[in-house]
Amino acid sequence: MNKSFFALALALSLIPAVALAQDTNSSQPPTDAQRQAMHQMLQQFEQSEQQLHDQLRSQVLSGLTPAHRRAIATEIGNLVISPNPDIDAAAKQIDAILSPGERGRILQAHAAYASQARQLHEQMKSQLESQMPNWHPPSHDHMMTAAMQTEMRDPGWILLRALPPHEHGAMGMGDHGAMGPH
């Protein structure tokens, strides 16, 4: 989840650099219409990414019993009001609340989300490359740390990251100090 949102945020932030690079690599800069088309394409991908995230959130919540939803809400509330929030401890507490079936459903929903997000990003990359053949986006596969890979297999972490509060379009990587974008 982190990797996909980070890639989308990076792609959106590279629009001005891409336009500049295209200016220096080709005889003609992109037209206003090309820039507008690229901007619209990136907005569409961002909306698709948000829809995937909303779908993950819905699947995660619908797979919980009402009692577990309340217990998890209490745990998240305690995390939010804590003077020294410990997101790792909260994820472990949530893992302890979840039943084996709930953990399995969360992992399954996240695996589907990750697969769909990868497909979406490959599609976005292909479209960007077709619109700007001289631009080759950097690979971010090496940026997934061992800790992040572990978190992606941990239902408590996945659940925390699937739920608000999130800043739209600003999913960060490896920020363990806040409940914000993950």
N, C-alpha and C positions, 0 to 999 in steps of 0.2 A: 504494500500500500504506500509506504513512504517513497519508494523508488519511483513509482508511477506518477505521483503528484509532484515530486521533485523534478522529474523529466518534463512534465507539462509546464511547470513554473519556469524552468530553464528555457524551454522553447519560446514561451511568451516573452521572456526578458531579452531574448536574442534577436527579436525583430529588427531593432535599429542596427545592431551589429551586422546582421545578415544583409540588410539593405546596403550598408557601407561596403561590406566585403563584395557584394555583387557589383557595386559601382566600380571597384578597383579591378575586378576580374573580368569584366565585360565592357564592351564599348558603350553600352547604353544602360543607364540606371533604370531600376524598375519604375514603371509609370505609377501614377496615383491609383489607377484602376487595379494594377497588380498588387500594390500595397494594400488596398482596400480588400481585395479578394483574399489575400493572405491573412489579414486581420479577421475577416469573417470566418475563414476556415479554422483559425485557432480558437475563436470564440465558440464555434460549433463543437470542437473537440473538448474544450473546457466544460461545456454543458453536458456532453456525453460522459465525461469523467465524473461530473457531479451526479449524474443519474446513476452511474455504476455505484458510487459511494452511498447514495440514498437507498439503492436496492440492497446493498450489503447491510446497512443499518437496519432496514426493515426485516431482513431475513434473520439477523442476529437477535433482534428484539422479539420477533414472533416465535423464535425457538426456545424462549425462556418461559418458565412457569411464572405466574403472577407473584408468587412469594419470592422467587429468586430475583425478579425484576425490582421488587421493593428493596430487597437486601442489597442488591448491587447499587441501586439509587442512593441508599444510605451510605454505602462505602464511598461512592463518588462524591456525595455531599460532604462527607468527612474529609476527603482529600482536598476539596476545594476550599474549605474553611480552615484547614490546618495551617498553623504559622510556619511549619516546616514540612510541606507536602513531600511524601515519598511515593512516587508513582510506581516504583518497583514493588513496594510492600502492598500497595493497593491492587496491583495486578495479581499478586500472589493471593491476597484475600479473596478476590473475585474468582480466581481459579478454585479456591477451596469451597466457595459457594456453589459453583456449577456442578451439575450432575455429569456423569460420563457421557450420557446422550447429548446434553447441551454442549459440552466441549466438542464432541464430534461434529455436531451441526455447525458450530461456529467455525471450526477448521474447514469443513466442507464449503461453507459459504465464502470464506476467505479465499480458498483455492480457486473457486469459480470467479470471484472478483479479480484475483491476480491474473488469471488467464485472460479474462476479457480486457483488463487494463493493458496487458502486454499487446494484445491484438490491436487495440485502439491506438496505442503508441506506435506500433509498426505501421499502421495505416497512416497516421499523422506524419511519420518520418518519410514514408513513400511519397505522400502528397507534397510535402515540403521540398523533397529532392526533385520531384518532377517540375515544380514551379521555379526552383532555383538550382539548376543542375551543377553549378560551381560550388555549392555549399554542401559540406558533409558534416552532419552533427556529431559532436563528440559522444563516445560511448561511456555510459555510466555504470556498466555492469560491475566494474571493480569497486564501486563505491559502497556496495552492500557489505557492511562489516559483519563479523561473526555474531556480535551482539544483536544486530538487527535481524539476522537470519534466525536466531533463536527466538526473538520476540515474535516473528511471523509464524512460529509454530506454537505460540503460547496463547491459548484462548482468552486469558485475562487481558493481555496486552491488546489483542485484536479487538476485543469488546470495548476497551477504553478508547481505542483509536477510531472505532466505528461510530462512536457517540459524540454529540456536541459537548462542549463548545469547540467549534472549529472556525477558523477564518477561511472563508471561501477562496479557493485557489492558492492557498499558501501552505500547503502541506510540507512541513519541514522534515529533515532527516536527523535522527539521533538526538533530538532535543528532549532530554528526560527531565528537565526542570519544571515543566508546566503541563497543564492539561490541554493546552492549546493545540495547534495544528500538528498532527502526526500522520 
